[in-house]
């Protein structure tokens, strides 16, 4: 009887917390399809706002997808070999490098953006292109890729696997391809998921680095809230959710069987 | 390179020392020659430098300046492990979890560009040899410890290495399996006839596997010899005590006899000394009638282990003497017994340490 009571209490509490997080999101999304938010849902349901968002911000959305993909490519190309090198080499220098890579996590995005602008602001064409945003996103997301790959390496004793492959005659590149990457897959997938979603939703850095011609999805959202009807901003949120939730589910699905094995 | 019934290469370790970045000296400059086809065991307690020596031979560590590794007289010191053609079995096996058993065994051949058909033939041959036929398609995660050990060995010899290096290959297994696999491994290594360098801290393993044992201590070689040499003629107290059980006796020598509280022990021709150190193996001491013996003592305790009984004798020497007596002898605690030791079984050791 008592156990049941405790269970009911815990369930109620969990649902309450979930509701606390979910209700605002639901409200916001429903506002995006309401004809007039101030009169509520009885004013009717419409997709007009969603169409308007596409008209106004489709470029920003496409740019965000491009930047997130490019960020993913760069962090994969840099982060996985870096994690391999750091794990295999070990020692004090490796730990130092790891700390330096992780540093951007501790700094406010604005500070990173400012540093990037101070350093590269003089290169006009670079400053004006989306590449400066890409650079910011890579700095910000790289630690997530490196850390999640290194976490897998730590549990699989990658240094010994590497030595094993080397003893059989495999060159460093061969070892990386045949042994390291396949055994790092769960970490690579988890890292990719984080990097892509973080890049897609990144605002702090991007807000500093963007130009009117290089708006991204979250910057567009802020813009919509600031200068458009609330319904348009809400429709924007809806689009954001619709884009990101399937992505999250898909990556979870890919990562899961690996972990169960 | 050599085939299955070849003998591998002769290995020379020349003045190889190893100091790690933090300043620890893992290995003093050491020189050792290993002939082609020989099985050598590096034996010692943990931290004695045996694994470091193996890793230097493998090419996983670089020796300090001046050290060289030669395979059949050719300097390989500058070659990384992947170009030394060594077969290596790791303590943790280092099998690839992303590949099947067959793919693990064939990996070295694949890297060398051996054709698929030939690889399959070699795998078939090796699973027979190592008793794991039928497991080819299994994942590494589905294997028992003993099976993993066999896969690791099959993978290491698949490439027909010049030298086979084994780093504590049986340590990860439980005791019963370890004994069984030890005998099997010994047979297999003899059949292959490759130059083998085997690291272990287990002296029983070392005795069974090796042609020669290299006993190591604190980063240096303490003694090199056949298992019999090492057991019967240790050159230091450390080796005597590390290999098998040993009674260490400290006593003065007069008239060619060790002078003990309970009598005398004969020694092989030696000058008189105020304080000598002698070693007697427990099984070399015979329990005899106390009336006629030159050395007597009192039975302190008896532990019966089935195939023999271990008797502890007090009062004979300054410390209790351990005697391995046949299990048929009838002695009682508190009884005075005589101890007979053949002269050649009392080995004098240098004073040091």
Contacts between the chains, C-beta under 8 A, distances in Angstrom:
chain1	res1	chain2	res2	distance
A	91	B	21	7.0
A	156	B	97	7.1
A	157	B	92	6.3
A	157	B	94	7.8
A	160	B	90	5.8
A	160	B	92	5.6
A	160	B	94	4.6
A	161	B	94	5.4
A	161	B	96	6.5
A	163	B	60	5.9
A	163	B	81	7.2
A	163	B	88	7.7
A	163	B	90	7.1
A	163	B	94	6.5
A	164	B	88	7.3
A	164	B	90	6.1
A	164	B	93	7.9
A	164	B	94	3.1
A	164	B	95	7.3
A	164	B	96	7.3
A	165	B	96	7.3
A	165	B	107	7.2
A	166	B	60	7.8
A	166	B	80	7.1
A	166	B	81	4.8
A	166	B	82	4.8
A	167	B	58	6.7
A	167	B	81	5.5
A	167	B	82	7.5
A	167	B	86	6.2
A	167	B	87	7.1
A	167	B	88	3.9
A	167	B	156	7.4
A	167	B	165	8.0
A	168	B	82	7.8
A	168	B	107	5.4
A	168	B	108	3.5
A	168	B	111	6.0
A	168	B	155	7.0
A	168	B	159	6.3
A	169	B	82	5.1
A	169	B	83	7.5
A	169	B	85	7.2
A	169	B	108	5.5
A	169	B	111	4.6
A	169	B	112	5.9
A	169	B	159	6.6
A	170	B	82	6.0
A	170	B	107	7.5
A	170	B	111	4.9
A	171	B	82	6.1
A	174	B	111	6.2
A	178	B	96	7.8
A	178	B	107	7.4
A	179	B	96	5.5
A	179	B	98	7.2
A	182	B	96	7.9
A	182	B	98	3.8
A	183	B	96	7.3
A	183	B	97	6.1
A	183	B	98	5.4
A	261	B	141	7.4
